[in-house]
Amino acid sequence: MLELDGEDLRRQPIEKRKELLADLLRGSRLSIVLNEHFEEDGAIVYREACKLGCEGIVSKRLGSPYRSGRSPHWVKVKNPKAPVVTREAEEDWGG
């Protein structure tokens, strides 16, 4: 979450922004689901996500503020066997 009631939250650490978002969604009847986060070893989380057929995982450094664009504090690792990744590769290759 980047803003709440006119307050810019981009400089707040990710855990604070997620906490505010969770509070906002608590008891809501909206179809928005807050993604669970894991603090376990990234390799284990990635392996299990791949077993489930997930597209991949996104790792964010705790304490990091929001930055648009690429950042060393925000890393996405794709599962090369996930259907969506396979489709993306086929489209990139003109297949």
CYANA upper distance limits for C-alpha pairs under 8 A (distance plus 0.5 A):
  1 MET  CA      9 LEU  CA      7.66
  1 MET  CA     10 ARG  CA      8.42
  1 MET  CA     17 ARG  CA      6.04
  1 MET  CA     18 LYS  CA      7.29
  1 MET  CA     20 LEU  CA      8.23
  1 MET  CA     21 LEU  CA      6.70
  2 LEU  CA      8 ASP  CA      6.80
  2 LEU  CA      9 LEU  CA      5.42
  2 LEU  CA     10 ARG  CA      5.64
  2 LEU  CA     17 ARG  CA      7.81
  2 LEU  CA     66 TYR  CA      8.08
  3 GLU  CA      7 GLU  CA      5.92
  3 GLU  CA      8 ASP  CA      5.19
  3 GLU  CA      9 LEU  CA      5.59
  3 GLU  CA     10 ARG  CA      7.73
  4 LEU  CA      8 ASP  CA      7.40
  4 LEU  CA      9 LEU  CA      7.69
  9 LEU  CA     17 ARG  CA      7.38
 10 ARG  CA     65 PRO  CA      6.39
 10 ARG  CA     66 TYR  CA      5.35
 10 ARG  CA     67 ARG  CA      8.00
 11 ARG  CA     65 PRO  CA      5.26
 11 ARG  CA     66 TYR  CA      6.72
 12 GLN  CA     16 LYS  CA      6.83
 12 GLN  CA     17 ARG  CA      6.97
 12 GLN  CA     63 GLY  CA      8.49
 12 GLN  CA     64 SER  CA      8.17
 12 GLN  CA     65 PRO  CA      5.85
 12 GLN  CA     66 TYR  CA      7.97
 13 PRO  CA     17 ARG  CA      6.99
 13 PRO  CA     62 LEU  CA      7.50
 13 PRO  CA     63 GLY  CA      4.96
 13 PRO  CA     64 SER  CA      5.41
 13 PRO  CA     65 PRO  CA      5.15
 13 PRO  CA     66 TYR  CA      7.98
 14 ILE  CA     18 LYS  CA      6.58
 14 ILE  CA     60 LYS  CA      8.48
 14 ILE  CA     62 LEU  CA      6.83
 14 ILE  CA     63 GLY  CA      6.49
 14 ILE  CA     64 SER  CA      6.31
 14 ILE  CA     65 PRO  CA      6.50
 14 ILE  CA     66 TYR  CA      7.65
 15 GLU  CA     19 GLU  CA      6.59
 15 GLU  CA     62 LEU  CA      7.06
 15 GLU  CA     63 GLY  CA      7.29
 16 LYS  CA     20 LEU  CA      6.75
 17 ARG  CA     21 LEU  CA      6.72
 18 LYS  CA     22 ALA  CA      6.57
 19 GLU  CA     23 ASP  CA      6.72
 20 LEU  CA     24 LEU  CA      6.67
 21 LEU  CA     25 LEU  CA      6.71
 21 LEU  CA     34 LEU  CA      8.41
 22 ALA  CA     26 ARG  CA      6.46
 22 ALA  CA     34 LEU  CA      7.32
 24 LEU  CA     28 SER  CA      8.31
 25 LEU  CA     30 LEU  CA      8.37
 25 LEU  CA     32 ILE  CA      8.21
 25 LEU  CA     34 LEU  CA      8.47
 38 PHE  CA     45 VAL  CA      8.04
 40 GLU  CA     44 ILE  CA      7.76
 40 GLU  CA     45 VAL  CA      7.34
 41 ASP  CA     45 VAL  CA      6.98
 42 GLY  CA     46 TYR  CA      6.48
 42 GLY  CA     59 SER  CA      8.21
 43 ALA  CA     47 ARG  CA      6.59
 44 ILE  CA     48 GLU  CA      6.71
 45 VAL  CA     49 ALA  CA      6.55
 45 VAL  CA     57 ILE  CA      8.33
 46 TYR  CA     50 CYS  CA      6.65
 46 TYR  CA     56 GLY  CA      7.26
 46 TYR  CA     57 ILE  CA      6.65
 46 TYR  CA     77 VAL  CA      8.45
 47 ARG  CA     51 LYS  CA      6.84
 48 GLU  CA     52 LEU  CA      6.89
 49 ALA  CA     53 GLY  CA      6.93
 49 ALA  CA     54 CYS  CA      5.81
 49 ALA  CA     55 GLU  CA      8.38
 49 ALA  CA     56 GLY  CA      6.94
 49 ALA  CA     57 ILE  CA      7.66
 50 CYS  CA     54 CYS  CA      6.03
 50 CYS  CA     55 GLU  CA      7.91
 50 CYS  CA     56 GLY  CA      7.15
 50 CYS  CA     79 ASN  CA      6.38
 50 CYS  CA     81 LYS  CA      8.27
 50 CYS  CA     82 ALA  CA      7.99
 53 GLY  CA     79 ASN  CA      8.36
 53 GLY  CA     81 LYS  CA      8.10
 53 GLY  CA     82 ALA  CA      6.05
 53 GLY  CA     83 PRO  CA      8.44
 54 CYS  CA     79 ASN  CA      7.50
 54 CYS  CA     82 ALA  CA      6.76
 55 GLU  CA     78 LYS  CA      6.30
 55 GLU  CA     79 ASN  CA      5.87
 55 GLU  CA     80 PRO  CA      8.47
 55 GLU  CA     82 ALA  CA      5.84
 55 GLU  CA     83 PRO  CA      8.18
 55 GLU  CA     84 VAL  CA      7.10
 55 GLU  CA     85 VAL  CA      7.11
 56 GLY  CA     76 LYS  CA      7.70
 56 GLY  CA     77 VAL  CA      6.01
 56 GLY  CA     78 LYS  CA      4.64
 56 GLY  CA     79 ASN  CA      5.23
 56 GLY  CA     82 ALA  CA      8.43
 57 ILE  CA     76 LYS  CA      6.31
 57 ILE  CA     77 VAL  CA      5.98
 57 ILE  CA     78 LYS  CA      7.07
 58 VAL  CA     74 TRP  CA      7.51
 58 VAL  CA     75 VAL  CA      6.11
 58 VAL  CA     76 LYS  CA      4.80
 58 VAL  CA     77 VAL  CA      6.86
 59 SER  CA     73 HIS  CA      8.30
 59 SER  CA     74 TRP  CA      6.20
 59 SER  CA     75 VAL  CA      5.64
 59 SER  CA     76 LYS  CA      6.81
 60 LYS  CA     64 SER  CA      8.09
 60 LYS  CA     73 HIS  CA      6.02
 60 LYS  CA     74 TRP  CA      5.02
 60 LYS  CA     75 VAL  CA      7.01
 61 ARG  CA     73 HIS  CA      5.57
 61 ARG  CA     74 TRP  CA      7.14
 64 SER  CA     73 HIS  CA      7.22
 67 ARG  CA     71 SER  CA      7.43
 70 ARG  CA     74 TRP  CA      7.71
 71 SER  CA     75 VAL  CA      7.90
 78 LYS  CA     85 VAL  CA      7.78
 79 ASN  CA     85 VAL  CA      7.54
 80 PRO  CA     85 VAL  CA      6.45
 80 PRO  CA     86 THR  CA      7.22
 81 LYS  CA     85 VAL  CA      7.43
 81 LYS  CA     86 THR  CA      7.05
 82 ALA  CA     86 THR  CA      6.76
 83 PRO  CA     87 ARG  CA      6.70
 84 VAL  CA     88 GLU  CA      6.73
 85 VAL  CA     89 ALA  CA      6.72
 86 THR  CA     90 GLU  CA      6.74
 87 ARG  CA     91 GLU  CA      6.69
 88 GLU  CA     92 ASP  CA      6.65
 89 ALA  CA     93 TRP  CA      6.61
 90 GLU  CA     94 GLY  CA      6.52
 90 GLU  CA     95 GLY  CA      5.25
 91 GLU  CA     95 GLY  CA      6.32
